[in-house]
Amino acid sequence: MPGIAGLISRRPPAECERIVNAMILAMVHEPFYRRGTHFAPELGVYGGWVTLSEAPAEVHFGMGEDRVLLRSGEMFLEESELEKIGTGDDGDPSQELLRELNGLFSGLLVDHRRSQAFLFNDRYGFDRLYLAQTGDDYYFASEAKALLRVLPETRGFAEDGVADFLSFGCTAENRTLFRGIHLLPGGSIWTFRNGQCQRQRYFTPTEWESQPTLDERELQTEFDRTFESALPKYFANPKDLGVSLTAGLDSRLVMAGRPHAGSPICYTYEGGRGETRDARLARNIAHAAGYDHRLVRLGADFFADFSEHFERTVLLTDGTFGATGAHELYLSRAARSLAPIRLTGVFGGEILRGVSTFNFLRLDRRLLSHGIAARKELPTANDHPVTAAAFKEIPWSIFGSLAACRSQLRFRTPYLDNDVVALAYRIPATQSASSEAMLGMIRRKDPTLATIPTDMGLLANRSPLTSAQRLFARATFKLEYWCNDGMPHRLSPFESIMDRVSAGVALFGRHKYLRYRRWFRRELADYLRDALNSASIRESGFWEKKFIDQLAEAHIAGRGNFIQEISAVLTLDAVQRLLLGASNFVEAETVRTAV
């Protein structure tokens, strides 16, 4: 994934420059990436960047190269305003200007005139910066593999990170899977001056939590005002923009509030055959808006080359996305051929309606080796719902999917816009799970879109058929979930019956195109057998060998739904081989020796 990397150190300049060059090379994954470096040996600051070919990368401020900003992601602020970041009192970045930065980003600001540098990130910590400290040296990078390449001592699993992963499917707080590597907390600004590091936070979610709640009568007015102000910047660069459409409410609102300048292409992700409700309804939405619409499908080569897609996904996302996420990289590559920027409605449910999928994995107890402890409490249990979603669930649990996407595309969603998230905290409790404010804006902004039902049967124009449509949609959604990846163990013996139920549901249009439980029983069965029989898995200290011996055949034969166990085993094994393996360690030693 494109980003930044660097080293703050008083070691010899030539040594630091070679280390940073090695870190940057570890982040170059595609021929359409660009890269560069900026070294300030007099300050002990060495940085570099990798970016997609069409994305902004390095920004120079002031006269010559007196102030240089290396950035990752998008900062929705005018260039004239960006120039003011390093002009606060005593030359420090203005706290207010940092708070004005909108989007998902991280940056390194090098101020040559005042002999200092600043490392900062977005308030959610979504644009990750991995950190490691050795003595007085500070290493940072948007990808963990950049640190792993030059710091062999980090090449081992962190026990806390693995405990998180086996409990929730991701690491939590500022932990990672890797020994001695952690994440920069969201809303951070670290100042480096004279070999010292001052760590500060320019934002914490308690500021938003203390806002007054809106009256229900005020909500629609404030909702409309906020989105009308926020949406236009996400439609910038319409010639390079692709709108990733679903049939849900969140992308519908984005389309209803669209500016009427430019004609971005719309597309929907789809399986290899047939057509989901998402695809059919999304096409209607695009055409109603006057936009072209395409389907981006999983081809037969996805299954034929699954091992490559899966391992590439683990490598590019530093293990934050794994065996059941290989489709994201495949589809994002295809989407890039349509448009290099992806605008999507993801996170709307989490931010505005309290939707959450963050929970315990509840892996089969027979899988884990003795001594491997899992977490017993969710780290979001006592948080405000919006804080849990915006500052924890999304940057922890959903990060991997978007990391795969961002390796190919510039990613945008208005649902992490500062003003939108701030508004979510002000929604009254009686409306916290309601869609009425969204429906109201759709009805007002684009009445035509209000006549097209969502995949869950919701109609913004309040048709009398809505209740029946919603009941039917919810029933078929649940049935489809039980017949596929969500099948409970107790229903596995009735696989043939469930297949017939699934086929019946499909007559009315499937809800989802992803079917990993079935794929690992059929198209990917041979791959699964071979993978779980590998020496690296069988010799791992994480798993009980007896259970591993039975896992592939038990799943393929339908004696249980072990998709979560399969994903956990395959993903950690790939992390070990691809990121922590001996060949990479030798490469890192070569880099160290060379410098």
C-alpha positions in Angstrom: 0.0 0.0 0.0 1.5 3.4 -0.9 2.6 5.6 2.0 5.7 7.0 3.7 8.6 5.6 5.6 11.6 7.1 7.5 14.2 7.1 10.2 15.0 9.7 12.8 18.6 9.0 13.8 22.1 10.5 14.6 23.8 7.6 12.9 26.1 8.3 9.9 24.0 9.8 7.0 25.1 7.2 4.4 23.9 4.4 6.7 20.5 6.1 7.3 20.0 6.8 3.7 20.6 3.2 2.7 18.2 2.0 5.4 15.4 4.3 4.3 16.0 3.3 0.6 15.6 -0.3 1.7 12.4 0.5 3.6 10.9 2.3 0.5 11.8 -0.6 -1.8 9.9 -2.9 0.5 6.8 -0.9 -0.2 7.0 -0.9 -4.0 4.6 -3.6 -5.2 3.3 -2.5 -8.6 4.8 -1.0 -11.7 2.5 2.0 -11.5 3.9 3.1 -8.1 6.2 6.2 -7.9 8.7 6.7 -5.1 11.1 9.3 -3.8 13.1 10.4 -0.8 13.9 13.5 1.2 17.0 13.5 3.5 17.9 16.1 6.0 21.1 14.8 7.6 21.7 18.0 9.5 18.5 17.2 11.4 18.9 13.5 11.6 15.7 13.1 9.6 15.5 10.7 6.6 12.2 10.1 4.8 10.7 8.6 1.7 7.4 8.1 0.0 5.6 5.6 -2.3 2.5 6.6 -4.2 0.1 5.6 -7.0 1.2 7.2 -10.3 -1.7 9.7 -10.3 -1.7 10.6 -6.6 0.0 13.6 -5.0 3.1 12.6 -3.1 5.7 15.2 -2.0 4.8 18.8 -1.3 7.4 21.6 -1.0 6.5 24.7 1.0 8.2 28.0 1.3 11.3 29.0 -0.5 13.2 26.2 -2.1 13.0 23.2 0.2 12.9 25.0 3.5 9.8 23.1 4.5 8.9 19.7 3.0 5.8 17.6 3.6 5.8 13.9 2.8 2.3 12.7 2.9 0.2 9.5 2.5 -3.5 9.4 1.7 -5.6 12.5 1.0 -5.8 15.7 3.0 -8.9 17.5 2.0 -7.6 21.0 2.5 -6.6 23.7 0.0 -2.9 23.8 -0.8 -2.7 27.4 0.4 -4.0 26.1 3.8 -1.6 23.2 3.8 1.3 25.6 3.6 0.3 27.0 7.0 0.7 23.7 8.8 4.2 24.4 10.1 3.6 28.1 10.9 2.2 27.9 14.5 3.8 29.5 17.5 7.5 28.8 17.7 7.2 27.0 14.4 5.2 24.1 15.7 2.4 22.8 13.6 -0.8 24.8 14.5 -3.1 22.5 16.5 -6.1 24.2 14.9 -4.7 23.7 11.4 -4.0 20.0 12.1 -7.6 19.7 13.3 -8.8 21.2 10.0 -7.1 18.4 8.0 -9.9 16.1 6.7 -9.5 12.7 5.2 -7.4 9.6 5.9 -3.7 10.5 5.9 -0.3 10.6 7.6 2.6 12.9 7.1 6.2 13.8 7.9 6.8 17.6 7.9 10.5 18.6 7.8 11.1 22.2 8.7 14.7 23.0 7.8 14.5 26.6 8.9 13.7 25.7 12.5 15.6 22.4 12.6 12.7 20.2 13.5 10.4 17.6 12.1 6.8 16.5 12.8 5.2 13.1 12.4 1.4 13.1 12.4 -1.7 11.1 11.3 -5.5 11.4 10.9 -7.6 11.5 14.0 -8.8 7.9 13.6 -5.4 6.4 13.0 -6.8 4.8 9.8 -3.8 5.7 7.7 -1.5 3.5 9.7 2.0 4.4 10.8 4.0 1.4 12.2 6.7 2.4 14.7 9.7 0.8 16.2 12.4 2.4 18.5 15.9 1.1 19.0 17.8 3.2 21.4 17.6 6.8 20.2 16.5 5.8 16.7 12.9 6.0 15.6 11.7 4.0 12.6 8.3 4.6 11.0 6.5 3.3 7.9 3.0 2.9 6.4 3.7 -0.8 6.1 5.1 -3.1 8.7 7.2 -5.0 6.2 9.4 -1.9 5.7 10.4 -2.1 9.3 10.7 -5.9 9.2 13.1 -5.6 6.3 15.6 -3.5 8.2 15.0 -4.6 11.8 15.6 -8.4 12.1 14.9 -8.2 15.9 11.2 -7.5 15.0 10.9 -10.7 13.0 8.8 -12.6 15.4 5.1 -12.8 16.5 4.1 -10.5 19.4 2.1 -12.5 21.9 -0.4 -9.8 22.6 -1.0 -9.2 18.9 -1.6 -12.9 18.2 -4.0 -13.1 21.2 -6.0 -10.2 19.7 -5.9 -11.9 16.2 -7.2 -15.2 17.5 -9.9 -13.5 19.5 -11.2 -10.8 17.1 -9.6 -11.5 13.8 -7.4 -8.4 14.1 -5.0 -6.7 16.5 -6.5 -4.1 18.9 -5.4 -0.8 20.5 -2.0 0.1 19.1 -0.7 -3.4 18.9 0.5 -5.4 15.9 1.3 -8.9 15.1 5.0 -8.1 15.2 7.5 -8.1 18.0 8.6 -4.5 19.0 6.3 -2.8 16.4 3.3 -0.7 17.4 1.0 1.8 15.8 1.0 5.6 16.1 -2.2 6.5 18.0 -4.8 8.4 16.0 -4.7 12.1 16.2 -1.0 12.2 17.1 1.7 14.8 16.4 5.2 13.8 17.4 7.9 16.6 17.3 11.5 15.7 16.7 14.0 18.4 17.7 17.7 18.1 18.8 17.5 14.3 19.1 14.4 14.5 21.4 10.9 13.4 20.7 7.8 15.2 22.1 4.6 13.1 21.8 1.3 14.9 21.7 -2.3 14.3 20.6 -4.1 17.1 18.7 -7.4 15.3 19.0 -9.2 12.7 21.1 -12.8 11.5 20.7 -13.8 12.8 24.1 -14.1 16.2 22.4 -16.9 14.9 20.2 -18.5 12.9 22.9 -19.1 16.1 24.9 -21.2 17.7 22.2 -24.9 18.5 22.9 -27.4 16.1 21.4 -29.6 17.4 18.7 -33.3 17.7 19.1 -35.1 15.3 16.8 -36.7 18.2 15.0 -33.3 19.7 14.3 -31.7 16.5 13.1 -32.9 16.5 9.5 -31.8 20.1 9.0 -28.3 19.5 10.4 -28.0 16.2 8.6 -28.7 17.8 5.2 -26.5 20.7 5.9 -23.5 18.5 6.9 -23.7 16.2 3.9 -24.4 19.0 1.4 -21.2 20.6 2.6 -19.1 17.4 2.8 -20.0 15.5 -0.3 -18.6 17.7 -3.1 -14.9 17.3 -2.2 -15.3 13.5 -2.4 -16.5 13.9 -6.1 -13.3 15.9 -7.0 -11.4 14.7 -10.0 -14.5 13.2 -11.8 -12.5 12.0 -14.8 -10.5 9.7 -12.5 -13.4 8.8 -10.2 -15.3 5.5 -10.0 -18.3 5.2 -7.7 -18.4 1.8 -6.1 -22.2 1.2 -5.8 -24.2 -1.2 -3.8 -28.0 -1.4 -3.4 -27.7 -0.3 0.2 -28.7 3.0 1.8 -25.2 4.4 2.3 -24.0 4.6 -1.3 -27.6 5.7 -2.2 -27.2 8.8 0.0 -23.8 9.5 -1.7 -25.5 9.4 -5.1 -28.4 11.5 -4.0 -26.1 14.3 -2.8 -23.7 14.2 -5.8 -22.7 17.4 -7.5 -24.0 17.6 -11.1 -20.6 18.3 -12.6 -18.8 15.5 -14.4 -19.8 11.9 -15.1 -17.8 9.4 -13.0 -18.3 5.8 -13.9 -20.1 3.5 -11.5 -19.4 -0.2 -10.8 -20.4 -3.0 -8.6 -18.4 -6.0 -7.5 -19.9 -9.3 -8.5 -19.2 -13.1 -8.6 -18.5 -15.1 -11.6 -22.0 -16.0 -12.6 -25.5 -14.6 -12.2 -26.4 -11.3 -10.7 -27.0 -10.3 -7.1 -29.6 -7.9 -5.9 -26.7 -5.4 -5.3 -25.7 -5.5 -9.0 -29.3 -5.3 -10.4 -30.4 -2.4 -8.1 -27.0 -0.6 -8.3 -27.4 -0.5 -12.1 -30.8 1.1 -11.7 -29.4 3.7 -9.4 -26.5 4.6 -11.7 -28.8 4.9 -14.7 -31.3 7.0 -12.8 -28.4 9.3 -12.0 -27.4 9.4 -15.7 -24.1 7.5 -15.1 -22.7 4.4 -16.9 -22.5 1.2 -14.8 -20.2 -1.8 -15.1 -19.9 -5.1 -13.2 -16.5 -6.0 -11.9 -16.5 -9.8 -11.7 -14.5 -12.6 -10.1 -13.2 -14.6 -13.0 -12.2 -18.3 -13.2 -8.6 -17.3 -12.8 -9.4 -16.1 -9.2 -9.8 -19.8 -8.2 -7.1 -21.1 -10.5 -4.5 -18.7 -9.1 -6.0 -18.5 -5.6 -2.7 -19.2 -3.8 -1.1 -16.2 -5.6 -4.0 -13.8 -4.8 -4.2 -14.9 -1.2 -0.4 -14.6 -0.5 -0.3 -11.3 -2.3 -3.1 -10.1 -0.1 -1.3 -11.1 3.1 1.9 -9.5 2.0 0.4 -6.2 0.9 -1.8 -5.8 4.0 0.9 -7.0 6.5 -1.4 -9.9 7.5 -4.4 -7.6 8.3 -6.4 -9.4 5.6 -6.1 -13.0 4.7 -7.6 -16.2 3.3 -11.2 -14.9 3.1 -10.1 -11.5 1.7 -8.2 -12.4 -1.4 -11.1 -11.2 -3.6 -10.6 -7.6 -2.5 -7.1 -7.3 -4.2 -8.4 -9.1 -7.3 -11.4 -6.9 -7.7 -9.5 -3.7 -6.9 -7.0 -4.4 -9.6 -9.9 -4.8 -12.1 -11.6 -1.6 -10.8 -8.4 0.3 -11.5 -8.8 -0.3 -15.2 -12.0 1.7 -15.0 -10.9 4.5 -12.7 -8.0 5.1 -10.3 -10.1 6.6 -7.5 -12.8 4.6 -5.7 -15.6 6.5 -4.0 -17.7 4.2 -1.8 -20.4 4.4 0.9 -18.7 2.1 3.3 -18.9 2.8 7.0 -22.2 4.6 6.8 -23.9 1.8 8.8 -21.2 1.8 11.5 -21.0 5.6 11.9 -24.7 6.6 11.6 -26.8 3.5 12.6 -24.7 1.6 15.1 -24.1 -1.4 12.8 -21.2 -3.5 14.1 -19.6 -6.8 13.1 -16.8 -6.5 15.6 -17.1 -9.5 17.9 -15.3 -12.6 19.2 -14.3 -15.1 16.6 -15.1 -18.0 18.9 -12.7 -20.4 17.2 -13.1 -24.1 17.9 -11.4 -24.8 21.2 -9.8 -27.9 19.8 -7.8 -25.8 17.3 -5.6 -23.8 19.7 -2.5 -25.3 21.2 -2.3 -25.3 25.0 -0.9 -22.1 26.3 -2.4 -19.9 23.5 -4.7 -17.6 25.4 -7.6 -15.6 23.8 -9.1 -12.4 25.0 -12.2 -12.5 27.3 -13.5 -9.0 26.8 -14.2 -6.8 23.8 -12.0 -3.7 23.9 -15.1 -1.6 22.7 -17.4 -2.8 25.5 -17.5 0.4 27.5 -17.1 3.0 24.6 -19.6 5.4 23.1 -21.0 3.6 20.0 -19.6 6.1 17.6 -16.2 6.1 19.3 -16.2 2.3 19.1 -17.0 2.4 15.4 -14.8 5.3 14.2 -11.8 4.9 16.4 -11.6 1.2 17.0 -13.7 -1.1 14.9 -13.0 0.6 11.5 -9.2 1.2 11.9 -8.7 -2.2 13.6 -11.1 -4.8 12.2 -12.0 -3.3 8.7 -8.6 -1.9 7.9 -7.4 -5.0 6.1 -10.0 -4.8 3.4 -9.3 -1.2 2.7 -5.5 -1.8 2.8 -5.9 -4.3 -0.1 -8.1 -1.8 -1.9 -5.6 1.1 -1.4 -2.7 -0.9 -2.8 -4.4 -0.4 -6.2 -6.8 2.6 -5.8 -7.1 6.0 -4.1 -9.9 5.4 -1.6 -12.6 7.8 -0.5 -15.6 7.6 1.8 -17.6 10.6 3.2 -18.6 8.6 6.2 -15.2 9.3 7.9 -15.4 13.0 7.1 -14.7 15.0 10.3 -18.1 16.8 10.1 -20.1 13.6 9.4 -18.5 11.7 12.3 -19.0 14.8 14.6 -22.6 14.9 13.6 -23.1 11.2 14.4 -22.3 11.9 18.1 -25.2 14.4 18.2 -27.9 12.0 16.9 -30.5 11.5 19.7 -30.6 8.0 21.2 -34.2 7.5 19.8 -32.8 7.9 16.3 -29.5 6.1 16.7 -30.5 3.0 14.7 -32.9 4.9 12.4 -32.5 5.5 8.7 -35.1 8.3 8.6 -32.6 11.2 8.3 -30.9 9.5 5.4 -34.2 8.7 3.7 -35.4 12.2 4.2 -32.3 13.6 2.4 -32.7 11.1 -0.5 -36.3 12.1 -0.9 -35.5 15.8 -1.0 -32.3 15.6 -3.1 -33.3 13.0 -5.7 -36.9 11.7 -5.6 -36.1 9.3 -8.4 -33.6 7.4 -6.3 -36.2 7.2 -3.5 -38.4 5.0 -5.7 -35.6 2.3 -6.0 -35.7 -0.2 -3.1 -32.5 -1.1 -1.2 -31.4 -4.7 -1.2 -33.1 -5.0 2.2 -36.4 -3.8 0.8 -36.3 -0.3 2.2 -38.0 2.4 0.1 -37.4 6.1 0.7 -40.7 7.1 -0.8 -42.7 5.2 1.9 -44.5 2.8 -0.5 -47.2 0.7 1.2 -45.3 -2.4 0.0 -42.2 -1.4 2.1 -43.0 -3.5 5.2 -43.7 -6.7 3.2 -40.6 -6.1 1.0 -38.4 -5.6 4.1 -39.7 -8.7 5.8 -39.0 -10.8 2.7 -35.6 -9.3 2.2 -34.5 -9.8 5.8 -35.8 -13.4 5.7 -33.9 -14.3 2.5 -30.8 -12.5 3.7 -30.8 -14.6 6.9 -31.4 -17.8 5.1 -28.7 -17.1 2.6 -26.3 -16.3 5.4 -27.1 -19.6 7.2 -26.7 -21.5 3.9 -23.3 -20.0 3.3 -20.5 -18.6 5.4 -22.7 -18.3 8.5 -23.9 -21.9 8.6 -24.0 -23.1 12.2 -22.3 -26.4 13.0 -25.6 -27.9 13.9 -27.0 -27.4 10.4 -24.0 -29.0 8.6 -25.5 -32.5 8.5 -28.4 -31.0 6.6 -26.1 -29.7 3.9 -28.1 -31.1 0.9 -31.3 -29.6 2.3 -29.7 -26.2 2.8 -28.3 -26.4 -0.7 -31.9 -26.7 -2.0 -33.0 -23.8 0.3 -30.1 -21.7 -1.1 -31.1 -22.5 -4.6 -34.7 -21.4 -3.9 -33.5 -18.1 -2.4 -31.3 -17.5 -5.4 -34.4 -17.5 -7.7 -35.2 -14.1 -6.1 -31.7 -12.8 -6.4 -28.8 -13.5 -4.1 -27.7 -10.9 -1.6 -23.9 -11.8 -1.6 -21.5 -13.0 -4.1 -18.8 -14.1 -1.6 -19.1 -17.8 -0.7 -15.9 -18.9 0.9 -17.4 -21.7 2.9 -18.6 -23.4 -0.3 -15.5 -22.4 -2.3 -13.2 -24.2 0.2 -15.4 -27.3 -0.1 -15.4 -27.3 -3.9 -13.4 -25.0 -6.2 -10.6 -24.6 -3.5 -10.8 -28.0 -1.9 -7.5 -29.3 -3.4 -5.8 -26.1 -2.4 -7.1 -26.4 1.1 -5.9 -30.0 1.5 -2.4 -29.1 0.3 -2.1 -26.0 2.4 -3.2 -27.5 5.7 -0.8 -30.4 5.0 2.2 -28.1 4.7 5.1 -28.6 7.1 5.0 -24.9 8.2 1.4 -25.3 9.5 1.9 -28.8 11.0 5.0 -27.6 12.9 3.5 -24.4 14.1 3.2 -24.0 17.9 -0.2 -22.3 17.6 -2.3 -25.3 16.6 -3.2 -28.7 17.9 -1.8 -31.1 15.3 -4.6 -33.6 15.8 -7.2 -31.0 14.9 -5.2 -29.7 11.9 -5.0 -33.3 10.6 -8.8 -33.4 10.4 -9.7 -29.8 9.6 -9.6 -29.9 5.8 -11.6 -33.1 5.4 -14.1 -32.2 8.1 -14.9 -28.9 6.2 -14.9 -30.4 2.7 -17.1 -33.3 3.8 -19.6 -30.8 5.4 -19.1 -32.1 9.0 -19.0 -28.5 10.2 -18.4 -25.0 9.1 -14.8 -24.3 9.8 -14.3 -21.2 7.6 -13.0 -19.0 10.5 -10.6 -21.6 11.7 -9.3 -22.2 8.2 -8.8 -18.4 7.7 -6.9 -18.0 11.0 -4.6 -20.9 10.3 -3.8 -20.0 6.7 -3.4 -16.3 7.4 -0.9 -16.7 10.3 1.0 -19.3 8.4 1.3 -16.9 5.4 2.5 -14.1 7.8 5.2 -16.4 9.1 6.4 -17.5 5.7 6.0 -14.2 3.8 6.9 -11.6 6.4 8.8 -13.3 9.1 10.5 -16.1 7.1 14.2 -16.9 6.9 14.7 -15.6 3.4 13.5 -12.1 4.5 15.7 -12.3 7.5 18.7 -12.9 5.3 17.7 -10.0 3.1 17.5 -7.7 6.1 20.9 -8.8 7.3 22.3 -8.1 3.8 20.9 -4.6 4.1 22.4 -4.1 7.6 25.8 -5.4 6.4 25.7 -3.2 3.3 25.2 -0.1 5.4 
